[in-house]
């Protein structure tokens, strides 16, 4: 009888150990899901902050529009204050604009790279691009237009790092958000 009780205790102990192991794996999976969600939500918040910055009225559409009124071409070319050819042909910061607080127009964000730290989460890499946009082709274009498309991409680590926490199907995930900006002068 002692032998059967010993076998019973060994089997019960083994089952209990398997139950504990299963519970710990489940808890670890839940914690990983919570961390991934937290990272993803913070990445979306960072992207939204950049979209709000360029969509606000605090930035001009183009460097030229800082000091010049812009009106579309009228029947008489002499009435036109500005044509498309007056818009900046090179998108990016002008001389003396080295950081976001120096930016005064939307295209200053072109090729902007930054690292943003979030407490209890970590570092995020932010990359912005600005291109002219052709609404009839629904695509970016090299030609100057009254439209610009601003795109922000947020990943959970800085370039060159091999540690990624925000993964989808084992691959590093990135948040891509875009907004189309236009210039209109309503008379």
Secondary structure, 3 states (H helix, E strand, C coil): CHHHHHHHHHHHHHHHHHHHHHHHHHHHHHHHHHHHHHHHHHHHHHHHHHHHHHHCCCCECCHHHHCCCCCCCCCCHHHCCCCHHHCCCCCCCCCCCCCHHHCCEHHHHCCEEEEEEECCCEEEEEEEEEEEEECCCCEEECCCCCEEEEEEEEECCCCCCCCCCCEECCEECEEEEEEEEECCCCC
